[in-house]
Structure formats: C-alpha cells, structure tokens
Amino acid sequence: MAAPHHHTFSAIAQTGFAKGASYDQHRPSYPPEAVESILQAAHVAGQPQATIVDLAAGTGKFTVLLDARDEQFEVLAVEPHEGMRKELERKELRKVTVKDGLSTSIPAADESVDAVVVAQAFHWFANEESLKEIHRILKPSGTLAMVWNVEDYNAPQADSPTTSWEGKVKALTWTFDDGQMRYRHGRWREVFDRQLKATPLTISAANPLFSLPLGEDQQDWTVWLTKEALWQRYRTLSQIAILEGEELEKAHATFTDAVTSADVETNDKGEIAVHGSTRWAWTGKVPV
C-alpha cells in the first residue's frame, strides 16, 4: 500500500471530503467520557488556557468540544481542506483560531503547544516528517493524542462486528482499496515502531521523538439511525463518497440488503442500532 505524499494534502482526501457540510452533518461527535479521558491523557484537563493544536481539524467535530470546555483552552485548529475549513470557520467558536496548514508545516512556534490532538485523521499522515513537525511545536512535556470514532462496519479486519448485518457492510467497506492508509488498516502505528529502527530513512534509534508503548483506551457505544441517515453517514467515508454511477448503485444495493437483514435491531421509531467505539492513543514528547 502506497503511503500518502508527505508534503501535500492527499488528492483522494481532497475529493473524498469535498462535501464538508455533509461530513459535518452526518459524522458522529465524541462521547463526553471519552473526551475527558483523552484530555486527561494529554495532561490538559483542568489546565486553564492550555494551548492545543487540533491538527487536521476538519469541520471541527472535536474542535467544538475543546472550545466548550471550562478550561478555556487556546485552540489552534489546522485544516488543509478548504471546504472543511470553511465549515469550521462558520461556527465562530470563542477561543479557536483556524488556519490552513499541513501536518508537515504547522503554523505554530517551536515548543509553544501543550498538546496536539488529531481526531479521525492521523492515519492520513502517519509518517516521520509529520512526527518531527509535531515534536517541534510541542513543549518539552507535551503530548500527542490521536482519536477515532470507529463504526463496526469500518473496523479492522480482526475486530468482530456486533451483528451480521454490520459484518456485511464491513465486508463491503473492505472491497474498496484506493491505496491510502486508514485507521482500519492499523498501519498508523508503524511510524512509532520505526523510531526504534536505525536506517537512513527513519528516526534514529538513539533519539526517539515520542515515548513507547503508546497509551491506548476505548469506549464502546450504540447510536440509533434511520436507514437513510445511516447511508448518509456511510457515504462520508472518503472511499465511498467518491463513488459514482453503477459502482455507487451496486454499493447502495449491497448496503440496503445488509440493513434489511433479520438481525437488524430497530426501535419504535424504526431507527437501526449501529455499534461502534471511540478509540484513542497518546504518547509524550521525548526531549532531544
């Protein structure tokens, strides 16, 4: 699988996330308990005016949660996708500065940030150049935290789906391979492991940038969605969002067959029980 180009925003991501308003409407937020645990792990919970970079902030799903905190964090939301950035800017958050930028070119000064949070995005730029840039802007005691919402239908292969219909949609998801790294592939971890291997192309084993092993945790959840809302959420996956014509019709037919299976649990509103989890990982900066 080819790694994304380190110096530019992936063209596939540009296209797949073109409908920023749809992404903002249909993608889930993050459970309050998970947010609290993530910020505790990042050592900024309870720290008034702590400085946080929300890297690859997208439309601000995590940004709005940071902005609402009693700590009144100073948040720099960095997002390279113009359409998503505009959706974020429309929210007019109280203590958030929104800027264009890449994981390899973050508009922040050296050692100026208490924590970098990456929500739903680290897999796009899990490379050494990005780690070096994140390391550059973090204070000596700073923390990098990564978080993902993972529906059963978009989970790693080794994960067992809660229901058979979610297994069918998961199988559909895995049929689309555009050569990009995503959370479900698990390869985002490799950049940290490579710190321990000394080659001309990787970080020196004598000078790792971030501590290992990674801290990790997760919170399981269930949400209730109509069939149409579930389809719209599914279509926010970048590799599904780009489908057109016959390919889109086939995907929709497979999806529809799955969500009309016998084991689909519905409530009295006809909404479907959708299972997933919020998963997060964190690591501290190693001063050099």
Beta strands, then each sheet from edge to edge (+ up, - down):
strand 1: 51-55
strand 2: 74-78
strand 3: 96-99
strand 4: 113-119
strand 5: 138-151
strand 6: 215-225
strand 7: 272-284
sheet 1: 3+ 2+ 1+ 4+ 5+ 7- 6+
end
